[in-house]
Amino acid sequence: QQPVQSPQAVILREGEDAVINCSSSKALYSVHWYRQKHGEAPVFLMILLKGGEQKGHEKISASFNEKKQQSSLYLTASQLSYSGTYFCGTDSGNTPLVFGKGTRLSVIA
Amino acid sequence: DSGVTQTPKHLITATGQRVTLRCSPRSGDLSVYWYQQSLDQGLQFLIQYYNGEERAKGNILERFSAQQFPDLHSELNLSSLELGDSALYFCASSVGVWDPQHFGDGTRLSIL
């Protein structure tokens, strides 16, 4: 079942923070995050495994709450280069990733 | 550069026709995935192969088929094309089944 991402879209000024949420109705083994810039292919950001692990990638970090079947992506001090659509992909164990519909992030000067 | 190569980059054809999309995975990756992305839509999983064998199927139409060859490259065949098949088709590859996926640049298919 497709995870639900929120918000659908967000506009930030440079330097502001944002949180993107990903929620599933199924028990999750892992959550994957990808970013796709306009006209380009999705690019892998990070994987979070069950266990409440938090990971970071420059100023982008994420958490995974397996009990709530939720993951959140945190973008701090956003830069223009962060603009794009962020997808979470959920893995319920022995199944292919199911991607959410994406969150469109626009960072303006 | 993700290391995943997709050809062709663009394809324009007519309804009722058949096309083949090609994907060469990153060196060392055994798993290949095919996705369809329509305008403003997410990534719809079509099919996955692992080391030459079909591993999982998503919402793939019966008019669509795929295979992975011994050299690990993969082809997605789309037949009896309809206007609604117009989309961006991505191939991705990964080392193992649940490892990070690396996407090719996609093939943009336009049906006239």
Chai-1 contact restraints between the chains, C-beta under 6 A:
chainA,res_idxA,chainB,res_idxB,connection_type,confidence,min_distance_angstrom,max_distance_angstrom,comment,restraint_id
A,A41,B,F103,contact,1.0,0.0,6.0,A-B,restraint_1
A,A41,B,D105,contact,1.0,0.0,6.0,A-B,restraint_2
A,A41,B,G106,contact,1.0,0.0,6.0,A-B,restraint_3
A,P42,B,F103,contact,1.0,0.0,6.0,A-B,restraint_4
A,F44,B,P100,contact,1.0,0.0,6.0,A-B,restraint_5
A,P96,B,F45,contact,1.0,0.0,6.0,A-B,restraint_6
A,P96,B,Q48,contact,1.0,0.0,6.0,A-B,restraint_7
A,P96,B,A56,contact,1.0,0.0,6.0,A-B,restraint_8
A,F99,B,G42,contact,1.0,0.0,6.0,A-B,restraint_9
A,F99,B,L43,contact,1.0,0.0,6.0,A-B,restraint_10
A,K101,B,G42,contact,1.0,0.0,6.0,A-B,restraint_11
A,G102,B,G42,contact,1.0,0.0,6.0,A-B,restraint_12
